[in-house]
Amino acid sequence: MDREQDELQFLGIFGICKEAYKIVFSWRKIFSQITLTLILPLSFIFLAHIELSNILLLKIIHNERVLDRTNTNSPRYQKVSDVISSEWVTFWLFKAVYFTFLLIFSLLSTSAVVYTIACIYTGREITYRKVMSVVPKVWKRVMVTFFCTFMAFFAYNIVAFIVLIIWLVSVALTDAGGIIGFFLLIFYFIGFVYLSLIWLLASVVSVLEEARGIKAMTKSKALLKGNMWVAAIIYFMLNVLAGLLQFAFQKLVVHGYSFGVVGRVAYGIICLLLLFKLILFWLVIQTVLYFVCKSYHHENIDKSALSDHLEVYLGDYVPLTAKDVQLEQVYV
């Protein structure tokens, strides 16, 4: 990151993406090591989950069809019913294990990438061993912020569900019900994206500043002011790419029986390569966005102070204090 901090505020959507690409390309060795260790397993877990979920669901659907054709008073009916119950238990246990590993690797990947870019920004010498030694301590801070964000999403969806019930019992069947429902859906989508953007930037704040949890979310909300549209468009673009990649994996690998085993494996490898590149690019972009937002609000980061606090000494990680991160605000 060779730009001065006051120049970052002028970066737009393509400028942020270009800066992220330059960082990854210039430091491809360290990012390749992080990718192989953390982001590649994360990508594999995500794609393997899609394939295995499809296999488990197909077995359940097949047995439910067998159950529908079986006499309810026969011993076979009870046996098939028990098999279906067991398969549903297996399915939800698999989902629980999947989300657990997905959470762990996503938080570790975020911590590693954010910490690495911060070291690059300060000009500090960065090695793979140093990153791996600090990540286990940094990710705990990110996890606290994640759980606070999760509770915010949970509360948001509870309120949305209550509004949905009110809409169903009041105006859903009226002439204006469809229009009102459409606008409610738009408002829900806007709120969901807004919370997602706060979570993404709060993850970076949790690594680079002393704030965590609700405090990090509050800081993230303040930083997004003035750059909300830029962040939202980037978020939309990356999600569209992720959605297209998932769609391609389902069509070519999960349901691509016509391509044969070799073809499905080949397409699966291609999707895996594209996915881990996309995830790495996504994590770098959200970190660059943090520095852009800091620059936009004229919140100067003293590089020497940031460098000192990022130093790993005897395995100890000293979190950045608010005073160090935000030494002063300069208004032009």
C-alpha positions in Angstrom: 0.0 0.0 0.0 2.2 2.8 -1.3 -0.4 5.6 -1.2 -0.4 8.3 1.4 -3.3 8.2 3.8 -4.8 11.5 2.6 -4.9 10.2 -0.9 -7.0 7.1 0.0 -10.1 9.2 0.6 -10.4 9.8 -3.1 -10.5 6.2 -4.1 -13.8 5.1 -5.6 -15.1 1.6 -6.4 -12.6 0.8 -9.1 -9.8 2.5 -7.2 -10.4 0.3 -4.1 -10.5 -2.8 -6.3 -7.3 -1.8 -8.1 -5.5 -1.0 -4.8 -6.6 -4.5 -3.5 -5.2 -6.2 -6.6 -1.9 -4.3 -6.3 -1.5 -5.4 -2.7 -2.2 -9.0 -3.5 0.1 -9.0 -6.5 2.9 -7.2 -4.8 2.8 -9.5 -1.8 1.7 -12.7 -3.5 4.1 -14.9 -1.6 2.7 -14.1 1.9 -0.9 -14.1 0.6 -0.3 -17.4 -1.2 0.8 -19.0 2.1 -2.2 -17.6 4.0 -4.5 -18.8 1.2 -3.1 -22.3 1.3 -3.3 -22.5 5.1 -6.7 -20.8 5.8 -8.6 -19.6 2.7 -8.3 -22.8 0.6 -9.7 -25.0 3.4 -12.5 -22.4 3.9 -13.3 -22.6 0.1 -13.2 -26.4 0.1 -15.5 -26.6 3.2 -18.0 -24.3 1.5 -18.1 -26.3 -1.8 -18.0 -29.7 -0.2 -21.0 -28.7 2.0 -23.0 -28.0 -1.1 -22.2 -31.4 -2.6 -22.7 -33.4 0.6 -25.9 -31.5 1.5 -27.3 -32.5 -1.9 -26.4 -36.1 -1.4 -28.0 -36.3 2.1 -31.2 -34.5 0.9 -31.5 -36.8 -2.1 -31.4 -39.9 0.2 -34.0 -38.3 2.5 -36.3 -37.4 -0.4 -36.0 -41.0 -1.9 -36.8 -42.6 1.5 -39.8 -40.3 2.0 -41.2 -41.3 -1.4 -40.7 -45.0 -0.4 -42.5 -44.2 2.9 -45.5 -42.7 1.0 -45.9 -45.9 -1.0 -45.6 -48.1 2.1 -48.6 -49.4 4.1 -48.7 -47.5 7.4 -49.5 -50.7 9.3 -46.6 -52.7 8.0 -43.3 -53.2 9.8 -41.4 -51.8 6.8 -43.2 -48.5 7.3 -41.8 -48.0 10.8 -38.4 -49.1 9.7 -38.3 -46.6 6.8 -39.6 -43.9 9.2 -36.8 -44.6 11.6 -34.3 -44.4 8.8 -35.7 -41.0 7.7 -35.5 -39.7 11.3 -31.9 -40.8 11.6 -31.0 -39.2 8.2 -32.5 -35.9 9.3 -30.5 -36.0 12.5 -27.4 -36.7 10.4 -28.2 -33.8 8.1 -28.6 -31.2 10.9 -25.5 -32.5 12.7 -23.6 -32.1 9.4 -24.9 -28.6 9.1 -23.8 -27.7 12.7 -20.3 -29.1 12.0 -20.2 -27.2 8.7 -21.1 -23.9 10.2 -18.7 -24.4 13.0 -15.7 -25.0 10.7 -16.9 -22.3 8.3 -17.0 -19.7 11.2 -13.6 -20.7 12.5 -11.8 -20.6 9.1 -13.6 -17.4 8.0 -12.6 -15.5 11.2 -9.0 -16.8 11.1 -8.7 -15.8 7.4 -10.1 -12.3 8.2 -7.7 -11.9 11.1 -4.7 -13.0 9.0 -5.4 -10.9 6.0 -6.2 -7.7 8.0 -3.1 -8.1 10.2 -0.9 -8.7 7.1 -2.2 -5.6 5.3 -1.7 -3.5 8.4 1.9 -4.6 8.5 2.3 -3.8 4.8 0.7 -0.4 5.5 3.2 0.4 8.2 6.2 -0.9 6.3 6.9 -3.5 8.9 8.7 -6.7 7.9 6.1 -9.4 7.7 6.6 -13.2 7.6 4.2 -16.1 7.4 5.4 -17.4 10.8 4.7 -14.0 12.4 1.2 -13.9 10.9 0.4 -17.4 12.1 1.6 -16.7 15.6 -0.6 -13.6 16.1 -3.7 -14.8 14.4 -4.9 -17.2 17.2 -5.0 -14.2 19.5 -6.4 -11.6 17.1 -9.3 -13.9 15.9 -10.8 -13.9 19.4 -11.5 -10.2 19.1 -13.1 -10.8 15.7 -15.2 -13.6 17.2 -16.6 -11.3 19.9 -17.6 -8.8 17.2 -19.2 -11.7 15.2 -21.4 -12.8 18.0 -22.6 -9.3 18.7 -23.4 -8.9 15.0 -25.1 -12.3 15.0 -27.4 -11.1 17.8 -28.1 -7.9 15.9 -29.1 -10.0 12.8 -31.2 -12.3 15.0 -33.0 -9.3 16.6 -33.5 -7.8 13.1 -35.0 -10.9 11.7 -37.3 -11.3 14.8 -38.7 -7.8 14.1 -39.0 -8.6 10.4 -40.9 -11.7 11.2 -43.3 -9.8 13.5 -43.9 -7.2 10.7 -44.5 -10.1 8.3 -47.2 -11.5 10.6 -48.8 -8.1 11.0 -48.8 -7.7 7.2 -50.4 -11.2 6.7 -53.2 -10.7 9.1 -54.0 -7.1 8.1 -53.4 -6.0 4.5 -52.0 -9.0 2.7 -55.3 -9.8 0.9 -56.2 -6.2 0.1 -55.6 -4.4 -3.1 -52.7 -2.5 -1.6 -51.2 -5.5 0.2 -48.9 -6.5 -2.7 -47.5 -3.0 -3.0 -46.9 -2.7 0.7 -45.3 -6.2 0.9 -43.0 -5.2 -2.0 -41.8 -2.1 -0.2 -41.4 -4.0 3.1 -39.2 -6.5 1.2 -37.1 -3.7 -0.2 -36.7 -2.1 3.3 -35.7 -5.5 4.7 -33.1 -6.0 2.0 -31.6 -2.5 2.7 -31.4 -3.2 6.4 -29.8 -6.6 5.8 -27.1 -5.1 3.5 -26.5 -2.3 6.0 -25.9 -4.7 8.9 -23.7 -6.8 6.6 -21.5 -3.8 5.8 -21.2 -2.9 9.4 -20.1 -6.4 10.2 -17.5 -6.5 7.5 -15.9 -3.2 8.5 -16.3 -4.0 12.2 -14.2 -7.1 11.7 -11.3 -4.9 10.5 -11.8 -2.5 13.4 -11.6 -5.4 15.9 -8.2 -6.3 14.6 -6.7 -2.8 14.2 -8.3 -1.0 17.1 -9.1 -1.7 20.7 -12.8 -1.7 20.0 -14.6 -5.0 19.8 -18.2 -6.2 19.9 -20.8 -3.4 20.0 -18.1 -0.8 20.2 -16.5 -2.0 17.0 -19.9 -2.0 15.3 -20.5 1.5 16.4 -17.2 2.6 15.1 -17.9 0.8 11.8 -21.2 2.6 11.5 -19.5 5.9 11.9 -16.8 5.1 9.4 -19.3 4.1 6.7 -20.9 7.5 6.7 -20.0 9.2 3.4 -18.9 5.9 1.8 -22.1 3.9 2.2 -22.9 3.8 -1.5 -19.3 2.8 -2.4 -19.3 0.0 0.2 -22.8 -1.2 -0.9 -21.9 -1.4 -4.6 -18.7 -3.3 -3.9 -20.7 -5.6 -1.5 -23.3 -6.2 -4.3 -20.6 -6.8 -6.9 -18.8 -9.4 -4.8 -22.0 -11.1 -3.8 -23.1 -11.4 -7.4 -19.7 -13.0 -8.3 -20.1 -15.4 -5.4 -23.6 -16.2 -6.4 -22.6 -16.9 -10.0 -19.8 -19.1 -8.8 -22.1 -21.1 -6.5 -24.7 -21.4 -9.4 -21.9 -22.7 -11.7 -20.8 -25.3 -9.1 -24.3 -26.6 -8.6 -25.0 -26.9 -12.4 -21.6 -28.3 -13.4 -20.6 -30.4 -10.4 -23.6 -31.1 -8.1 -26.0 -31.7 -10.9 -23.5 -32.2 -13.7 -23.9 -35.9 -14.1 -23.7 -35.6 -18.0 -20.1 -34.5 -17.7 -19.0 -37.7 -16.1 -16.8 -38.1 -13.0 -13.7 -36.6 -14.6 -15.6 -33.6 -15.9 -17.3 -32.9 -12.6 -13.9 -33.2 -10.8 -12.3 -30.8 -13.3 -15.1 -28.2 -12.9 -15.0 -28.6 -9.2 -11.3 -27.8 -9.1 -11.9 -24.7 -11.3 -14.7 -23.5 -9.0 -12.4 -24.1 -6.0 -9.6 -22.0 -7.5 -11.9 -19.2 -8.4 -13.6 -19.2 -5.0 -10.5 -18.9 -2.9 -9.2 -16.1 -5.1 -12.6 -14.3 -4.7 -12.5 -14.7 -0.9 -8.9 -13.4 -0.7 -9.8 -10.5 -2.9 -12.9 -9.8 -0.7 -10.9 -9.7 2.5 -8.3 -7.4 1.1 -11.0 -5.1 -0.3 -12.7 -4.7 3.1 -9.4 -3.9 4.7 -8.6 -1.3 2.1 -12.1 0.1 2.6 -11.3 0.6 6.3 -8.3 2.8 5.4 -10.3 4.7 2.8 -13.1 5.4 5.4 -10.5 6.5 7.9 -9.0 8.9 5.4 -12.4 10.2 4.3 -13.1 11.2 7.9 -9.6 12.7 8.3 -8.7 10.3 11.1 -5.0 10.0 10.9 -3.3 6.8 11.7 0.3 7.2 13.0 2.2 4.4 11.2 4.9 4.1 13.8 2.3 3.7 16.6 0.4 1.2 14.5 3.6 -0.7 13.8 4.6 -0.8 17.5 1.2 -2.3 18.4 1.3 -4.9 15.6 4.6 -6.2 16.8 4.6 -9.7 18.0 7.0 -10.2 20.9 7.3 -13.6 22.6 3.9 -14.5 21.1 2.1 -11.5 22.7 -0.2 -9.4 20.7 -0.8 -5.9 22.0 -4.1 -4.5 20.7 -4.2 -1.0 19.3 -5.7 1.7 21.6 -8.1 4.2 20.3 -5.6 7.0 21.1 -3.0 5.3 18.9 -5.3 4.6 16.0 -7.0 8.0 16.0 -4.3 10.4 17.0 -6.1 13.4 15.6 -8.9 14.5 13.3 -8.0 17.1 10.7 -10.8 18.9 9.1 -10.2 20.6 5.8 
